[in-house]
Amino acid sequence: MNKESQLWYLKVKGRVKGPFATGLISKNILLGRIHPNDLLSQDKELWRKASSIREVMPDVIKHRHDPNYKERLNAARRWADEREEVREVDAGGNEKIYTPRKKITHLKIKTTGLLGIIGLIVVLSGLILALFKFTPDDPLAQIDCSAKGQDGVIFDGCHLQRKNFSELSLRNSSFKNTLLQNSQFKNSNLQAAQMDYANLSHADLSGANLTGASLRAVDLRGAVLNTTNLNKADLSYADLTGAKASKIKLTDTKLANTIWFDGSICDKESIGRCLHR
C-alpha cells in the first residue's frame, strides 16, 4: 500500500475517530489540531504516537535545522488553513496578520424595549444556526488525493511523489504542502496555481506555465525548469539549489529571500532577477 492510500484511526482522550488519509493527518499535525503525542493506528489494535510515524509528520517539521525553518513553518501553516487568522513576524520584527475571511468585529443592537430584546434574540439565534450549518463536525475535512488532475483540483497535503501531470490543464489548482518529489509536470498549465511549501525536489517542470502561481517556500532543489514560465509568480523563500534552468521566464517574479541555484540568497527586494545580498 502506498503512502497516499494509507488510512489512519486517531485516538484522542480515549475517543477513536477516522479513518483519515495520510495527507490529512499530516496537515492537521502541522496546524496543531493533532498533537505529535496523539495515537494513530491502521487496525485499531496497534497504536503509536504520531511523532514516531515518519510518513505522517509534515515535511517542514523534519527540517528544524534549516536556517529558514521559522519562515517556512509559518508559510506552511498560513496556507494550510485559510479559515484561521495567522500571525507572522518578519525579519524586521514587524507582525503581519492574515485574515482570509472577514470577521464580525462590531455588532450593535438597540435592546431598549420589547422589540429590541426580540431583535437581539433573533440575531443571536441566526448566528447559532449559522455556526451549526457552516462549521464542520470535525476539522479533518476530506481531500481526495486520488482525484483526476484538472483545473481547480485540490491536492493540499497529499503524497503524490512520482505522479505524472504532464500536458494537463491545472489552472487555479491547489498543491499546498503537497509531496511531489520526482513528479512530472512537462508542458502542464499551472496558471495561478497555489503550491506554497510543496516539495517539488527533482520534479520535471519543463515547459510548464506557472504564470501568476504562488510558490512561497517551495522546495525546487534539483528540479528541471527548462523553458518554464514563472512570470509574475511568487517564489519568495523558495529553494532552487541545484535546479536546472534553461530559458526560464522570470518577468516580474517575486524572489524575496529565495535560495538561488548556486545556494546564495536573493535580497528581499528581488523581482525578476536575483539581487544578491
DRENPA-3360 file (N, C-alpha, C; in nm, 2 decimals, always signed):
BEGIN
1 = MNKESQLW = +0.09/-0.12/+0.00/+0.00/+0.00/+0.00/+0.09/+0.12/+0.00 ~ +0.06/+0.22/-0.10/+0.15/+0.34/-0.10/+0.10/+0.44/+0.01 ~ +0.18/+0.54/+0.03/+0.15/+0.63/+0.14/+0.02/+0.70/+0.13 ~ +0.00/+0.74/+0.00/-0.12/+0.83/-0.02/-0.25/+0.76/+0.01 ~ -0.25/+0.62/+0.00/-0.38/+0.55/+0.02/-0.39/+0.49/+0.16 ~ -0.29/+0.51/+0.24/-0.29/+0.47/+0.38/-0.40/+0.54/+0.46 ~ -0.47/+0.47/+0.55/-0.57/+0.53/+0.63/-0.54/+0.51/+0.78 ~ -0.57/+0.61/+0.86/-0.53/+0.61/+1.00/-0.65/+0.64/+1.09;
9 = YLKVKGRV = -0.65/+0.57/+1.20/-0.75/+0.60/+1.30/-0.68/+0.68/+1.41 ~ -0.75/+0.78/+1.46/-0.69/+0.87/+1.56/-0.76/+0.85/+1.69 ~ -0.68/+0.84/+1.80/-0.74/+0.82/+1.93/-0.70/+0.95/+2.02 ~ -0.80/+1.02/+2.06/-0.77/+1.14/+2.15/-0.86/+1.13/+2.27 ~ -0.80/+1.12/+2.39/-0.88/+1.11/+2.51/-0.97/+0.99/+2.51 ~ -0.92/+0.88/+2.46/-1.00/+0.76/+2.46/-1.10/+0.75/+2.35 ~ -1.12/+0.86/+2.27/-1.22/+0.85/+2.16/-1.15/+0.83/+2.03 ~ -1.20/+0.73/+1.95/-1.14/+0.70/+1.82/-1.22/+0.76/+1.71;
17 = KGPFATGL = -1.15/+0.83/+1.62/-1.21/+0.89/+1.50/-1.14/+0.84/+1.38 ~ -1.20/+0.85/+1.26/-1.14/+0.81/+1.14/-1.22/+0.70/+1.07 ~ -1.15/+0.64/+0.96/-1.01/+0.66/+0.93/-0.99/+0.79/+0.84 ~ -0.87/+0.84/+0.84/-0.83/+0.96/+0.77/-0.70/+0.93/+0.68 ~ -0.69/+0.99/+0.57/-0.58/+0.97/+0.48/-0.45/+1.03/+0.54 ~ -0.34/+0.98/+0.50/-0.21/+1.02/+0.55/-0.19/+1.18/+0.54 ~ -0.22/+1.23/+0.42/-0.20/+1.37/+0.39/-0.29/+1.46/+0.49 ~ -0.41/+1.41/+0.52/-0.50/+1.48/+0.61/-0.44/+1.48/+0.75;
25 = ISKNILLG = -0.39/+1.37/+0.80/-0.33/+1.36/+0.93/-0.21/+1.46/+0.93 ~ -0.13/+1.46/+0.83/-0.01/+1.54/+0.83/-0.04/+1.69/+0.83 ~ -0.15/+1.73/+0.76/-0.19/+1.87/+0.76/-0.23/+1.91/+0.90 ~ -0.31/+1.83/+0.97/-0.36/+1.87/+1.10/-0.26/+1.86/+1.21 ~ -0.15/+1.78/+1.19/-0.04/+1.79/+1.28/+0.03/+1.93/+1.26 ~ +0.05/+1.97/+1.13/+0.11/+2.10/+1.10/+0.03/+2.21/+1.17 ~ -0.10/+2.20/+1.16/-0.19/+2.31/+1.22/-0.21/+2.30/+1.37 ~ -0.15/+2.19/+1.43/-0.17/+2.18/+1.58/-0.30/+2.12/+1.62;
33 = RIHPNDLL = -0.38/+2.07/+1.53/-0.51/+2.01/+1.56/-0.48/+1.87/+1.61 ~ -0.38/+1.81/+1.56/-0.33/+1.68/+1.61/-0.20/+1.69/+1.68 ~ -0.18/+1.65/+1.80/-0.06/+1.66/+1.87/+0.04/+1.55/+1.84 ~ +0.17/+1.57/+1.82/+0.26/+1.46/+1.79/+0.25/+1.34/+1.89 ~ +0.20/+1.37/+2.01/+0.18/+1.26/+2.11/+0.05/+1.18/+2.10 ~ -0.04/+1.23/+2.01/-0.17/+1.16/+1.99/-0.14/+1.03/+1.92 ~ -0.23/+0.93/+1.95/-0.21/+0.80/+1.90/-0.28/+0.77/+1.76 ~ -0.21/+0.70/+1.68/-0.26/+0.66/+1.55/-0.25/+0.51/+1.53;
41 = SQDKELWR = -0.34/+0.46/+1.45/-0.34/+0.31/+1.42/-0.41/+0.29/+1.29 ~ -0.37/+0.18/+1.22/-0.43/+0.14/+1.10/-0.53/+0.03/+1.12 ~ -0.52/-0.04/+1.24/-0.61/-0.15/+1.26/-0.68/-0.15/+1.39 ~ -0.67/-0.03/+1.47/-0.73/-0.01/+1.60/-0.68/-0.11/+1.71 ~ -0.57/-0.17/+1.68/-0.51/-0.26/+1.77/-0.37/-0.21/+1.82 ~ -0.29/-0.19/+1.72/-0.15/-0.14/+1.74/-0.16/+0.02/+1.73 ~ -0.13/+0.08/+1.85/-0.14/+0.23/+1.85/+0.00/+0.29/+1.87 ~ +0.04/+0.39/+1.79/+0.17/+0.45/+1.80/+0.15/+0.60/+1.81;
49 = KASSIREV = +0.25/+0.67/+1.87/+0.25/+0.82/+1.87/+0.27/+0.87/+1.73 ~ +0.20/+0.97/+1.69/+0.22/+1.03/+1.56/+0.36/+1.07/+1.53 ~ +0.43/+1.11/+1.63/+0.57/+1.16/+1.61/+0.66/+1.04/+1.58 ~ +0.62/+0.92/+1.60/+0.70/+0.80/+1.57/+0.68/+0.75/+1.43 ~ +0.58/+0.80/+1.36/+0.54/+0.76/+1.23/+0.59/+0.86/+1.12 ~ +0.70/+0.83/+1.06/+0.76/+0.93/+0.97/+0.67/+0.98/+0.86 ~ +0.59/+0.89/+0.80/+0.51/+0.93/+0.68/+0.40/+1.03/+0.72 ~ +0.36/+1.04/+0.84/+0.26/+1.14/+0.87/+0.31/+1.27/+0.92;
57 = MPDVIKHR = +0.44/+1.28/+0.96/+0.49/+1.40/+1.01/+0.52/+1.50/+0.90 ~ +0.47/+1.62/+0.91/+0.49/+1.72/+0.80/+0.63/+1.74/+0.76 ~ +0.66/+1.75/+0.63/+0.80/+1.76/+0.59/+0.87/+1.88/+0.65 ~ +0.80/+1.99/+0.67/+0.87/+2.11/+0.72/+0.92/+2.08/+0.86 ~ +0.85/+2.01/+0.94/+0.89/+1.98/+1.08/+1.01/+1.89/+1.09 ~ +1.03/+1.82/+0.98/+1.15/+1.73/+0.98/+1.28/+1.81/+0.96 ~ +1.27/+1.93/+0.92/+1.39/+2.01/+0.89/+1.40/+2.13/+0.98 ~ +1.40/+2.10/+1.11/+1.41/+2.21/+1.21/+1.54/+2.28/+1.21;
65 = HDPNYKER = +1.65/+2.22/+1.15/+1.78/+2.29/+1.14/+1.80/+2.38/+1.02 ~ +1.70/+2.38/+0.93/+1.70/+2.47/+0.82/+1.71/+2.61/+0.86 ~ +1.80/+2.69/+0.81/+1.81/+2.83/+0.85/+1.69/+2.92/+0.83 ~ +1.60/+2.87/+0.74/+1.47/+2.94/+0.71/+1.36/+2.87/+0.77 ~ +1.38/+2.79/+0.87/+1.28/+2.70/+0.93/+1.15/+2.77/+0.97 ~ +1.18/+2.88/+1.05/+1.06/+2.96/+1.10/+0.97/+3.01/+0.99 ~ +1.03/+3.07/+0.89/+0.96/+3.13/+0.78/+0.88/+3.02/+0.71 ~ +0.95/+2.91/+0.68/+0.89/+2.80/+0.61/+0.77/+2.74/+0.69;
73 = LNAARRWA = +0.79/+2.73/+0.82/+0.68/+2.68/+0.90/+0.56/+2.77/+0.90 ~ +0.59/+2.90/+0.92/+0.48/+3.00/+0.92/+0.41/+3.00/+0.78 ~ +0.48/+2.99/+0.67/+0.42/+2.98/+0.54/+0.34/+2.86/+0.52 ~ +0.39/+2.75/+0.57/+0.31/+2.62/+0.56/+0.18/+2.63/+0.64 ~ +0.19/+2.68/+0.76/+0.07/+2.69/+0.84/-0.03/+2.79/+0.78 ~ +0.03/+2.90/+0.73/-0.06/+3.00/+0.68/-0.15/+2.95/+0.56 ~ -0.08/+2.87/+0.47/-0.16/+2.83/+0.35/-0.23/+2.70/+0.37 ~ -0.20/+2.63/+0.48/-0.27/+2.50/+0.51/-0.41/+2.52/+0.56;
81 = DEREEVRE = -0.43/+2.63/+0.63/-0.57/+2.66/+0.68/-0.61/+2.80/+0.65 ~ -0.70/+2.82/+0.55/-0.74/+2.95/+0.51/-0.85/+3.01/+0.60 ~ -0.90/+2.93/+0.70/-1.01/+2.97/+0.79/-0.96/+3.05/+0.90 ~ -0.83/+3.03/+0.94/-0.78/+3.09/+1.06/-0.70/+3.22/+1.04 ~ -0.70/+3.31/+1.14/-0.62/+3.42/+1.14/-0.48/+3.37/+1.18 ~ -0.38/+3.41/+1.10/-0.24/+3.36/+1.13/-0.15/+3.48/+1.14 ~ -0.07/+3.48/+1.25/+0.02/+3.59/+1.27/+0.16/+3.54/+1.24 ~ +0.23/+3.63/+1.17/+0.37/+3.60/+1.14/+0.46/+3.73/+1.17;
89 = VDAGGNEK = +0.58/+3.70/+1.20/+0.67/+3.81/+1.23/+0.79/+3.81/+1.13 ~ +0.81/+3.92/+1.06/+0.91/+3.91/+0.96/+1.05/+3.94/+1.02 ~ +1.15/+3.94/+0.93/+1.29/+3.96/+0.97/+1.31/+4.09/+1.05 ~ +1.22/+4.19/+1.01/+1.24/+4.32/+1.08/+1.16/+4.33/+1.21 ~ +1.10/+4.22/+1.25/+1.02/+4.22/+1.38/+0.88/+4.28/+1.36 ~ +0.84/+4.30/+1.24/+0.70/+4.35/+1.22/+0.60/+4.24/+1.21 ~ +0.49/+4.25/+1.28/+0.39/+4.15/+1.28/+0.29/+4.17/+1.17 ~ +0.27/+4.06/+1.10/+0.17/+4.06/+0.99/+0.05/+3.97/+1.03;
97 = IYTPRKKI = -0.07/+4.01/+1.01/-0.19/+3.93/+1.04/-0.26/+3.90/+0.91 ~ -0.29/+3.78/+0.88/-0.36/+3.74/+0.77/-0.50/+3.68/+0.81 ~ -0.60/+3.75/+0.76/-0.74/+3.70/+0.80/-0.81/+3.68/+0.67 ~ -0.81/+3.56/+0.62/-0.87/+3.53/+0.49/-1.02/+3.56/+0.48 ~ -1.09/+3.53/+0.59/-1.24/+3.56/+0.59/-1.27/+3.67/+0.68 ~ -1.36/+3.76/+0.64/-1.40/+3.87/+0.72/-1.47/+3.82/+0.85 ~ -1.44/+3.89/+0.95/-1.50/+3.86/+1.08/-1.58/+3.97/+1.13 ~ -1.69/+3.93/+1.21/-1.77/+4.04/+1.26/-1.70/+4.10/+1.38;
105 = THLKIKTT = -1.66/+4.23/+1.37/-1.59/+4.29/+1.47/-1.68/+4.38/+1.56 ~ -1.79/+4.42/+1.50/-1.88/+4.51/+1.58/-2.03/+4.46/+1.55 ~ -2.10/+4.44/+1.66/-2.24/+4.41/+1.64/-2.32/+4.49/+1.74 ~ -2.38/+4.60/+1.69/-2.45/+4.68/+1.78/-2.60/+4.67/+1.76 ~ -2.68/+4.64/+1.86/-2.82/+4.62/+1.85/-2.88/+4.70/+1.97 ~ -2.98/+4.78/+1.93/-3.05/+4.85/+2.03/-3.15/+4.76/+2.11 ~ -3.13/+4.75/+2.24/-3.21/+4.65/+2.31/-3.31/+4.72/+2.40 ~ -3.33/+4.84/+2.38/-3.43/+4.92/+2.46/-3.57/+4.87/+2.42;
113 = GLLGIIGL = -3.65/+4.83/+2.52/-3.79/+4.79/+2.50/-3.80/+4.64/+2.45 ~ -3.92/+4.60/+2.44/-3.95/+4.46/+2.40/-3.90/+4.43/+2.26 ~ -3.92/+4.52/+2.16/-3.88/+4.50/+2.03/-3.73/+4.48/+2.02 ~ -3.66/+4.56/+2.10/-3.51/+4.55/+2.09/-3.47/+4.41/+2.14 ~ -3.53/+4.36/+2.25/-3.49/+4.23/+2.31/-3.53/+4.12/+2.21 ~ -3.64/+4.13/+2.14/-3.68/+4.03/+2.04/-3.58/+4.03/+1.93 ~ -3.54/+4.15/+1.88/-3.44/+4.16/+1.78/-3.31/+4.10/+1.81 ~ -3.26/+4.11/+1.94/-3.14/+4.05/+1.98/-3.15/+3.90/+1.98;
121 = IVVLSGLI = -3.27/+3.85/+2.03/-3.28/+3.71/+2.03/-3.28/+3.65/+1.89 ~ -3.35/+3.72/+1.79/-3.35/+3.67/+1.65/-3.21/+3.67/+1.59 ~ -3.13/+3.77/+1.62/-2.99/+3.78/+1.56/-2.90/+3.67/+1.62 ~ -2.91/+3.66/+1.75/-2.83/+3.55/+1.82/-2.87/+3.41/+1.77 ~ -3.00/+3.39/+1.75/-3.04/+3.26/+1.71/-2.99/+3.23/+1.57 ~ -2.99/+3.34/+1.48/-2.94/+3.33/+1.35/-2.79/+3.29/+1.35 ~ -2.71/+3.35/+1.44/-2.57/+3.33/+1.45/-2.55/+3.18/+1.49 ~ -2.62/+3.13/+1.59/-2.61/+3.00/+1.63/-2.64/+2.90/+1.52;
129 = LALFKFTP = -2.75/+2.92/+1.45/-2.78/+2.83/+1.34/-2.68/+2.83/+1.23 ~ -2.62/+2.95/+1.21/-2.51/+2.96/+1.11/-2.39/+2.88/+1.15 ~ -2.36/+2.88/+1.28/-2.24/+2.80/+1.32/-2.27/+2.66/+1.30 ~ -2.39/+2.61/+1.33/-2.42/+2.47/+1.31/-2.42/+2.43/+1.17 ~ -2.46/+2.53/+1.08/-2.47/+2.50/+0.94/-2.34/+2.50/+0.87 ~ -2.25/+2.59/+0.91/-2.12/+2.61/+0.83/-2.00/+2.55/+0.90 ~ -2.01/+2.51/+1.03/-1.89/+2.46/+1.10/-1.89/+2.31/+1.09 ~ -1.79/+2.25/+1.03/-1.78/+2.11/+1.01/-1.78/+2.04/+1.15;
137 = DDPLAQID = -1.83/+1.91/+1.15/-1.83/+1.83/+1.27/-1.69/+1.80/+1.32 ~ -1.60/+1.79/+1.22/-1.47/+1.75/+1.25/-1.37/+1.84/+1.16 ~ -1.26/+1.88/+1.22/-1.17/+1.97/+1.14/-1.10/+1.89/+1.03 ~ -1.11/+1.76/+1.03/-1.04/+1.68/+0.93/-1.13/+1.67/+0.81 ~ -1.14/+1.77/+0.73/-1.22/+1.77/+0.61/-1.15/+1.69/+0.50 ~ -1.22/+1.60/+0.44/-1.16/+1.51/+0.34/-1.11/+1.58/+0.21 ~ -1.00/+1.54/+0.17/-0.95/+1.58/+0.04/-0.92/+1.45/-0.04 ~ -0.96/+1.44/-0.16/-0.94/+1.32/-0.24/-0.81/+1.32/-0.31;
145 = CSAKGQDG = -0.71/+1.25/-0.26/-0.58/+1.25/-0.32/-0.57/+1.17/-0.44 ~ -0.67/+1.09/-0.47/-0.67/+1.01/-0.59/-0.75/+1.08/-0.71 ~ -0.80/+1.20/-0.68/-0.88/+1.27/-0.78/-0.80/+1.29/-0.92 ~ -0.88/+1.31/-1.02/-0.82/+1.34/-1.15/-0.76/+1.48/-1.16 ~ -0.64/+1.49/-1.22/-0.58/+1.62/-1.23/-0.66/+1.70/-1.33 ~ -0.71/+1.82/-1.29/-0.78/+1.91/-1.38/-0.78/+2.05/-1.32 ~ -0.84/+2.14/-1.39/-0.85/+2.28/-1.34/-0.92/+2.29/-1.20 ~ -0.86/+2.36/-1.11/-0.93/+2.38/-0.98/-0.92/+2.26/-0.88;
153 = VIFDGCHL = -0.85/+2.16/-0.92/-0.84/+2.04/-0.83/-0.76/+2.08/-0.70 ~ -0.80/+2.02/-0.59/-0.73/+2.04/-0.46/-0.66/+1.92/-0.41 ~ -0.53/+1.93/-0.40/-0.44/+1.82/-0.36/-0.36/+1.86/-0.23 ~ -0.41/+1.95/-0.15/-0.34/+2.00/-0.04/-0.30/+1.89/+0.06 ~ -0.17/+1.88/+0.09/-0.13/+1.78/+0.19/-0.12/+1.64/+0.14 ~ -0.14/+1.62/+0.01/-0.14/+1.48/-0.04/+0.01/+1.43/-0.07 ~ +0.02/+1.30/-0.07/+0.15/+1.24/-0.11/+0.14/+1.19/-0.25 ~ +0.20/+1.27/-0.34/+0.19/+1.24/-0.49/+0.33/+1.23/-0.55;
161 = QRKNFSEL = +0.42/+1.17/-0.49/+0.55/+1.15/-0.54/+0.55/+1.07/-0.67 ~ +0.63/+1.11/-0.77/+0.64/+1.04/-0.89/+0.51/+1.03/-0.98 ~ +0.42/+1.12/-0.95/+0.30/+1.13/-1.03/+0.32/+1.20/-1.16 ~ +0.25/+1.16/-1.27/+0.26/+1.23/-1.40/+0.14/+1.32/-1.42 ~ +0.17/+1.45/-1.42/+0.07/+1.55/-1.45/+0.11/+1.63/-1.58 ~ +0.19/+1.57/-1.66/+0.24/+1.63/-1.79/+0.12/+1.65/-1.88 ~ +0.13/+1.77/-1.95/+0.03/+1.80/-2.06/-0.11/+1.83/-2.01 ~ -0.13/+1.84/-1.87/-0.26/+1.86/-1.82/-0.29/+2.01/-1.79;
169 = SLRNSSFK = -0.42/+2.05/-1.79/-0.45/+2.18/-1.75/-0.49/+2.18/-1.61 ~ -0.41/+2.25/-1.52/-0.43/+2.25/-1.38/-0.44/+2.39/-1.33 ~ -0.50/+2.48/-1.41/-0.52/+2.62/-1.37/-0.60/+2.63/-1.24 ~ -0.55/+2.72/-1.15/-0.62/+2.75/-1.03/-0.62/+2.63/-0.94 ~ -0.54/+2.53/-0.96/-0.53/+2.41/-0.87/-0.46/+2.45/-0.74 ~ -0.47/+2.36/-0.64/-0.40/+2.38/-0.52/-0.32/+2.26/-0.48 ~ -0.19/+2.28/-0.46/-0.10/+2.18/-0.41/-0.02/+2.22/-0.29 ~ -0.09/+2.29/-0.20/-0.02/+2.34/-0.08/+0.03/+2.23/+0.01;
177 = NTLLQNSQ = +0.15/+2.24/+0.05/+0.22/+2.14/+0.14/+0.21/+2.00/+0.09 ~ +0.21/+1.98/-0.05/+0.20/+1.85/-0.11/+0.34/+1.80/-0.14 ~ +0.35/+1.66/-0.12/+0.48/+1.60/-0.15/+0.47/+1.56/-0.30 ~ +0.56/+1.62/-0.38/+0.56/+1.60/-0.53/+0.70/+1.56/-0.58 ~ +0.78/+1.50/-0.50/+0.92/+1.47/-0.54/+0.92/+1.38/-0.67 ~ +1.00/+1.42/-0.76/+1.02/+1.34/-0.88/+0.89/+1.33/-0.97 ~ +0.80/+1.42/-0.95/+0.68/+1.42/-1.03/+0.70/+1.49/-1.16 ~ +0.61/+1.46/-1.26/+0.62/+1.52/-1.39/+0.52/+1.62/-1.42;
185 = FKNSNLQA = +0.56/+1.74/-1.46/+0.47/+1.85/-1.50/+0.51/+1.91/-1.63 ~ +0.56/+1.83/-1.72/+0.60/+1.87/-1.85/+0.49/+1.94/-1.93 ~ +0.51/+2.06/-1.97/+0.41/+2.14/-2.05/+0.27/+2.14/-1.99 ~ +0.26/+2.13/-1.86/+0.13/+2.14/-1.79/+0.10/+2.29/-1.77 ~ -0.03/+2.32/-1.76/-0.07/+2.46/-1.74/-0.11/+2.48/-1.59 ~ -0.03/+2.55/-1.52/-0.04/+2.57/-1.38/-0.06/+2.72/-1.35 ~ -0.13/+2.79/-1.44/-0.15/+2.93/-1.42/-0.23/+2.95/-1.29 ~ -0.18/+3.05/-1.20/-0.25/+3.08/-1.08/-0.26/+2.97/-0.98;
193 = AQMDYANL = -0.18/+2.86/-1.00/-0.19/+2.75/-0.90/-0.13/+2.79/-0.77 ~ -0.18/+2.73/-0.66/-0.13/+2.75/-0.52/-0.04/+2.63/-0.49 ~ +0.09/+2.66/-0.48/+0.18/+2.55/-0.45/+0.27/+2.58/-0.33 ~ +0.23/+2.66/-0.24/+0.31/+2.71/-0.13/+0.36/+2.59/-0.05 ~ +0.49/+2.59/-0.02/+0.55/+2.49/+0.06/+0.54/+2.34/+0.00 ~ +0.51/+2.33/-0.12/+0.51/+2.19/-0.18/+0.65/+2.15/-0.19 ~ +0.68/+2.02/-0.19/+0.81/+1.96/-0.21/+0.81/+1.91/-0.36 ~ +0.88/+1.99/-0.44/+0.90/+1.96/-0.58/+1.04/+1.93/-0.62;
201 = SHADLSGA = +1.11/+1.88/-0.52/+1.25/+1.85/-0.55/+1.26/+1.74/-0.66 ~ +1.35/+1.76/-0.75/+1.38/+1.67/-0.86/+1.26/+1.65/-0.95 ~ +1.16/+1.73/-0.94/+1.04/+1.73/-1.03/+1.08/+1.79/-1.17 ~ +1.01/+1.75/-1.27/+1.03/+1.80/-1.41/+0.92/+1.89/-1.45 ~ +0.95/+2.02/-1.45/+0.85/+2.12/-1.49/+0.89/+2.19/-1.62 ~ +0.96/+2.11/-1.71/+1.00/+2.17/-1.84/+0.88/+2.21/-1.92 ~ +0.88/+2.34/-1.96/+0.78/+2.39/-2.05/+0.65/+2.42/-1.97 ~ +0.64/+2.40/-1.84/+0.52/+2.43/-1.77/+0.49/+2.58/-1.76;
209 = NLTGASLR = +0.36/+2.61/-1.76/+0.32/+2.75/-1.75/+0.27/+2.78/-1.60 ~ +0.36/+2.85/-1.53/+0.33/+2.88/-1.39/+0.30/+3.03/-1.37 ~ +0.25/+3.10/-1.47/+0.23/+3.24/-1.47/+0.13/+3.27/-1.35 ~ +0.18/+3.36/-1.26/+0.09/+3.41/-1.15/+0.08/+3.30/-1.04 ~ +0.15/+3.20/-1.04/+0.14/+3.09/-0.94/+0.21/+3.14/-0.81 ~ +0.16/+3.08/-0.70/+0.22/+3.11/-0.57/+0.30/+2.99/-0.53 ~ +0.43/+3.01/-0.52/+0.53/+2.91/-0.48/+0.61/+2.95/-0.37 ~ +0.55/+3.01/-0.27/+0.63/+3.06/-0.15/+0.68/+2.94/-0.07;
217 = AVDLRGAV = +0.81/+2.95/-0.04/+0.88/+2.84/+0.04/+0.88/+2.71/-0.03 ~ +0.86/+2.70/-0.16/+0.85/+2.57/-0.23/+0.99/+2.51/-0.24 ~ +1.00/+2.38/-0.23/+1.13/+2.31/-0.25/+1.15/+2.26/-0.39 ~ +1.24/+2.33/-0.46/+1.27/+2.30/-0.60/+1.41/+2.25/-0.62 ~ +1.47/+2.20/-0.52/+1.61/+2.15/-0.53/+1.62/+2.04/-0.63 ~ +1.71/+2.06/-0.73/+1.74/+1.96/-0.83/+1.63/+1.95/-0.93 ~ +1.53/+2.04/-0.93/+1.42/+2.03/-1.03/+1.46/+2.07/-1.17 ~ +1.39/+2.03/-1.27/+1.42/+2.07/-1.41/+1.32/+2.18/-1.45;
225 = LNTTNLNK = +1.37/+2.30/-1.48/+1.29/+2.42/-1.51/+1.32/+2.47/-1.65 ~ +1.36/+2.39/-1.74/+1.39/+2.44/-1.87/+1.27/+2.49/-1.95 ~ +1.28/+2.61/-1.99/+1.17/+2.69/-2.06/+1.04/+2.71/-1.98 ~ +1.06/+2.69/-1.85/+0.94/+2.71/-1.76/+0.90/+2.86/-1.75 ~ +0.77/+2.88/-1.76/+0.72/+3.02/-1.75/+0.68/+3.05/-1.60 ~ +0.76/+3.14/-1.54/+0.73/+3.17/-1.40/+0.70/+3.32/-1.39 ~ +0.66/+3.38/-1.50/+0.63/+3.52/-1.50/+0.52/+3.56/-1.39 ~ +0.55/+3.66/-1.31/+0.45/+3.71/-1.21/+0.42/+3.61/-1.10;
233 = ADLSYADL = +0.50/+3.51/-1.09/+0.49/+3.41/-0.99/+0.55/+3.46/-0.86 ~ +0.52/+3.40/-0.75/+0.58/+3.43/-0.62/+0.67/+3.32/-0.57 ~ +0.80/+3.34/-0.58/+0.90/+3.24/-0.54/+0.97/+3.28/-0.41 ~ +0.91/+3.36/-0.33/+0.97/+3.41/-0.21/+1.00/+3.29/-0.12 ~ +1.13/+3.28/-0.07/+1.18/+3.18/+0.02/+1.18/+3.04/-0.04 ~ +1.16/+3.03/-0.17/+1.18/+2.91/-0.24/+1.32/+2.86/-0.24 ~ +1.35/+2.73/-0.26/+1.48/+2.68/-0.26/+1.51/+2.62/-0.40 ~ +1.60/+2.69/-0.48/+1.63/+2.65/-0.62/+1.76/+2.58/-0.63;
241 = TGAKASKI = +1.82/+2.54/-0.52/+1.96/+2.49/-0.52/+1.97/+2.37/-0.61 ~ +2.06/+2.38/-0.70/+2.09/+2.27/-0.79/+1.99/+2.25/-0.90 ~ +1.89/+2.33/-0.91/+1.79/+2.31/-1.02/+1.85/+2.34/-1.15 ~ +1.79/+2.28/-1.26/+1.84/+2.30/-1.39/+1.75/+2.40/-1.46 ~ +1.80/+2.51/-1.51/+1.71/+2.61/-1.57/+1.77/+2.66/-1.70 ~ +1.70/+2.65/-1.81/+1.75/+2.70/-1.94/+1.63/+2.77/-2.00 ~ +1.65/+2.90/-2.04/+1.55/+2.98/-2.10/+1.42/+3.00/-2.01 ~ +1.45/+3.00/-1.88/+1.34/+3.02/-1.78/+1.29/+3.16/-1.79;
249 = KLTDTKLA = +1.16/+3.18/-1.77/+1.10/+3.32/-1.77/+1.07/+3.37/-1.63 ~ +1.12/+3.48/-1.60/+1.11/+3.54/-1.46/+1.06/+3.68/-1.46 ~ +0.99/+3.73/-1.56/+0.94/+3.86/-1.56/+0.85/+3.89/-1.45 ~ +0.88/+3.99/-1.37/+0.80/+4.03/-1.25/+0.78/+3.92/-1.15 ~ +0.87/+3.83/-1.15/+0.87/+3.72/-1.05/+0.92/+3.77/-0.91 ~ +0.85/+3.74/-0.80/+0.90/+3.78/-0.67/+1.00/+3.67/-0.63 ~ +1.12/+3.72/-0.59/+1.23/+3.64/-0.55/+1.29/+3.68/-0.41 ~ +1.20/+3.73/-0.32/+1.24/+3.77/-0.19/+1.29/+3.66/-0.11;
257 = NTIWFDGS = +1.42/+3.67/-0.07/+1.49/+3.57/+0.02/+1.49/+3.43/-0.05 ~ +1.48/+3.42/-0.18/+1.49/+3.30/-0.25/+1.63/+3.24/-0.25 ~ +1.64/+3.11/-0.22/+1.77/+3.05/-0.23/+1.80/+3.02/-0.38 ~ +1.90/+3.08/-0.43/+1.93/+3.08/-0.58/+1.99/+2.95/-0.61 ~ +2.01/+2.92/-0.74/+2.06/+2.80/-0.80/+2.20/+2.76/-0.74 ~ +2.28/+2.86/-0.71/+2.41/+2.84/-0.66/+2.42/+2.83/-0.51 ~ +2.30/+2.84/-0.44/+2.30/+2.84/-0.30/+2.30/+2.98/-0.23 ~ +2.32/+3.08/-0.31/+2.32/+3.22/-0.25/+2.17/+3.26/-0.22;
265 = ICDKESIG = +2.16/+3.36/-0.14/+2.02/+3.41/-0.11/+1.99/+3.54/-0.17 ~ +1.88/+3.55/-0.24/+1.84/+3.68/-0.30/+1.79/+3.78/-0.20 ~ +1.82/+3.91/-0.23/+1.77/+4.02/-0.15/+1.62/+4.02/-0.15 ~ +1.56/+4.07/-0.04/+1.42/+4.07/-0.02/+1.35/+4.16/-0.12 ~ +1.43/+4.25/-0.19/+1.37/+4.34/-0.29/+1.38/+4.28/-0.43 ~ +1.42/+4.16/-0.44/+1.44/+4.10/-0.58/+1.31/+4.07/-0.65 ~ +1.30/+4.13/-0.77/+1.19/+4.10/-0.85/+1.24/+4.08/-1.00 ~ +1.21/+3.97/-1.06/+1.25/+3.94/-1.19/+1.39/+3.89/-1.21;
273 = RCLHR = +1.48/+3.92/-1.11/+1.62/+3.87/-1.11/+1.67/+3.87/-0.97 ~ +1.76/+3.79/-0.94/+1.81/+3.77/-0.80/+1.92/+3.88/-0.78 ~ +1.88/+3.97/-0.68/+1.98/+4.07/-0.63/+2.05/+4.01/-0.51 ~ +2.17/+3.98/-0.52/+2.24/+3.92/-0.41/+2.26/+4.01/-0.30 ~ +2.25/+3.96/-0.18/+2.27/+4.04/-0.06/+2.41/+4.10/-0.05;
% end
